[in-house]
Amino acid sequence: MLVRVHSECITGDLFSSQRCDCGSQLQKSLDYITKEKGVLIYLRQEGRGIGLINKLKAYNLQDEGFNTINANHQLGFETDEREYQAATLILKDLGIKRIKLLTNNPEKVKSLIREGIEIVDRIPLMIEPTVDSEDYLRIKRDLMGHLLD
Protein backbone atom coordinates (compact mmCIF):
# COMPACT_ATOMS: atom_id res chain seq x y z
CA MET A 1 0.00 0.00 0.00
CA LEU A 2 1.34 3.43 -0.98
CA VAL A 3 1.44 5.78 2.04
CA ARG A 4 2.36 9.40 2.64
CA VAL A 5 2.70 10.52 6.25
CA HIS A 6 2.62 14.30 5.94
CA SER A 7 3.11 16.78 8.74
CA GLU A 8 0.93 19.86 8.57
CA CYS A 9 2.53 22.93 7.04
CA ILE A 10 -0.01 25.71 6.76
CA THR A 11 2.45 28.08 5.12
CA GLY A 12 3.44 25.54 2.46
CA ASP A 13 0.32 23.39 2.10
CA LEU A 14 -2.24 26.17 2.19
CA PHE A 15 -0.40 29.37 1.24
CA SER A 16 2.16 27.82 -1.17
CA SER A 17 5.17 29.25 0.67
CA GLN A 18 8.38 28.88 -1.32
CA ARG A 19 10.50 28.72 1.87
CA CYS A 20 9.94 24.96 2.10
CA ASP A 21 9.03 22.02 -0.12
CA CYS A 22 6.03 20.89 1.97
CA GLY A 23 3.20 22.03 -0.28
CA SER A 24 4.91 20.60 -3.36
CA GLN A 25 5.56 17.31 -1.54
CA LEU A 26 1.91 17.12 -0.51
CA GLN A 27 0.73 17.74 -4.07
CA LYS A 28 3.20 15.25 -5.55
CA SER A 29 2.09 12.68 -2.96
CA LEU A 30 -1.55 13.20 -3.87
CA ASP A 31 -0.64 12.71 -7.54
CA TYR A 32 1.04 9.37 -6.71
CA ILE A 33 -1.85 8.31 -4.47
CA THR A 34 -4.41 9.20 -7.14
CA LYS A 35 -2.61 7.09 -9.76
CA GLU A 36 -1.69 4.11 -7.60
CA LYS A 37 -4.28 4.29 -4.85
CA GLY A 38 -2.97 4.76 -1.37
CA VAL A 39 -3.32 6.56 1.93
CA LEU A 40 -2.45 10.07 3.04
CA ILE A 41 -2.04 10.51 6.79
CA TYR A 42 -2.02 14.22 7.64
CA LEU A 43 -0.51 14.82 11.07
CA ARG A 44 -1.05 18.05 13.01
CA GLN A 45 2.67 18.73 13.63
CA GLU A 46 3.18 22.22 12.25
CA GLY A 47 6.74 23.48 12.03
CA ARG A 48 8.42 20.14 12.78
CA GLY A 49 6.22 19.88 15.83
CA ILE A 50 6.75 23.35 17.34
CA GLY A 51 3.41 24.85 16.26
CA LEU A 52 2.49 27.67 13.92
CA ILE A 53 3.31 30.61 16.23
CA ASN A 54 6.76 29.25 17.03
CA LYS A 55 7.32 28.41 13.38
CA LEU A 56 6.64 32.04 12.48
CA LYS A 57 9.09 33.11 15.20
CA ALA A 58 11.63 30.70 13.67
CA TYR A 59 10.99 32.31 10.27
CA ASN A 60 11.88 35.69 11.80
CA LEU A 61 15.12 34.23 13.15
CA GLN A 62 15.85 32.73 9.74
CA ASP A 63 15.41 36.20 8.24
CA GLU A 64 18.12 37.34 10.68
CA GLY A 65 20.52 34.66 9.39
CA PHE A 66 19.79 31.57 11.48
CA ASN A 67 19.24 28.33 9.60
CA THR A 68 16.09 26.31 10.22
CA ILE A 69 17.76 24.09 12.83
CA ASN A 70 19.49 26.87 14.74
CA ALA A 71 16.29 28.92 14.75
CA ASN A 72 14.46 26.04 16.46
CA HIS A 73 17.29 25.67 18.98
CA GLN A 74 17.27 29.42 19.65
CA LEU A 75 13.58 29.09 20.57
CA GLY A 76 14.35 26.19 22.95
CA PHE A 77 13.19 23.36 20.70
CA GLU A 78 14.89 20.27 19.31
CA THR A 79 15.80 20.14 15.63
CA ASP A 80 12.68 18.10 14.93
CA GLU A 81 9.97 17.52 17.55
CA ARG A 82 7.69 15.39 15.37
CA GLU A 83 6.48 11.94 16.36
CA TYR A 84 4.98 9.31 14.09
CA GLN A 85 3.31 6.98 16.57
CA ALA A 86 -0.16 8.30 15.62
CA ALA A 87 0.54 7.39 11.99
CA THR A 88 1.42 3.82 12.92
CA LEU A 89 -1.73 3.52 15.01
CA ILE A 90 -3.81 4.75 12.06
CA LEU A 91 -2.11 2.32 9.68
CA LYS A 92 -2.61 -0.58 12.08
CA ASP A 93 -6.24 0.40 12.63
CA LEU A 94 -6.70 0.27 8.83
CA GLY A 95 -5.05 -3.16 8.77
CA ILE A 96 -2.04 -1.85 6.84
CA LYS A 97 1.25 -3.42 7.97
CA ARG A 98 3.36 -3.31 4.78
CA ILE A 99 3.80 -0.03 2.93
CA LYS A 100 5.60 1.80 0.18
CA LEU A 101 6.44 5.08 1.92
CA LEU A 102 6.58 8.42 0.11
CA THR A 103 9.32 10.28 2.01
CA ASN A 104 12.83 11.69 2.00
CA ASN A 105 13.05 11.61 5.81
CA PRO A 106 15.10 8.73 7.25
CA GLU A 107 13.81 9.41 10.78
CA LYS A 108 10.25 8.85 9.58
CA VAL A 109 11.32 5.52 8.08
CA LYS A 110 13.06 4.45 11.31
CA SER A 111 10.12 5.50 13.46
CA LEU A 112 7.55 3.56 11.42
CA ILE A 113 9.75 0.45 11.36
CA ARG A 114 10.33 0.73 15.12
CA GLU A 115 6.55 0.84 15.60
CA GLY A 116 6.04 -2.36 13.60
CA ILE A 117 5.32 -1.15 10.08
CA GLU A 118 7.20 -2.99 7.33
CA ILE A 119 8.49 -0.62 4.66
CA VAL A 120 8.86 -2.57 1.44
CA ASP A 121 9.93 0.49 -0.57
CA ARG A 122 10.79 4.14 0.01
CA ILE A 123 9.70 6.40 -2.81
CA PRO A 124 11.54 9.74 -2.85
CA LEU A 125 9.72 13.04 -3.29
CA MET A 126 12.19 15.16 -5.21
CA ILE A 127 11.05 18.76 -5.48
CA GLU A 128 12.89 21.29 -7.60
CA PRO A 129 14.40 23.88 -5.25
CA THR A 130 13.30 27.48 -5.48
CA VAL A 131 15.53 30.46 -4.76
CA ASP A 132 13.80 30.70 -1.37
CA SER A 133 14.03 26.98 -0.50
CA GLU A 134 17.56 26.17 -1.66
CA ASP A 135 19.28 26.72 1.72
CA TYR A 136 16.41 25.03 3.57
CA LEU A 137 16.74 21.91 1.42
CA ARG A 138 20.52 21.91 1.77
CA ILE A 139 20.16 21.97 5.58
CA LYS A 140 17.64 19.09 5.43
CA ARG A 141 20.07 17.07 3.32
CA ASP A 142 23.38 17.92 4.99
CA LEU A 143 22.41 18.27 8.66
CA MET A 144 19.22 16.23 9.01
CA GLY A 145 20.14 13.38 6.67
CA HIS A 146 17.17 13.75 4.33
CA LEU A 147 17.63 11.70 1.20
CA LEU A 148 17.81 14.46 -1.40
CA ASP A 149 19.87 14.77 -4.58
Phi, psi and omega in degrees: 000131177282130184223136168242123171258109188243128176272133181311136174215089184302318183295321180273313185290319186262317185256006175057039177304141177266002180286341182222178178252011188298310181298319179293321177296318179299313181296316179297321177298315179297325176297313177301312184296323178296318182286317189257350187068130183186199186229134170251124173250117184255108184264137179279078183225053183309139173061046184055033174094004183263353179091160185296314182299313179292327176298318178294324174296320178296321176302317179299318177295323177296324177294337178271359175116353177286147172276174186300325179287310181296327177296315177299315180297319179301328179273001177090016181251160172289169177304316182215116184261006184288152174230150185241012180299321178300321179297318180293324178295320177297312180300314180296322179296327177278357181078021181259116182242342180236127185224158163256116188261127175274102181193159169247357190265109181294332178291326176295317178301309181300318182297314181295319178297315180301328181271006173099012177264130178272123179259109183274342177199147173246122181255118182290153176242082182277121180244132179297125180296149171257171176303321183282338185256355186303310180294319179302313180292324178296318178297316179301317181289308189280325185252339181249355176077014178298144186273083182238148176285000000 
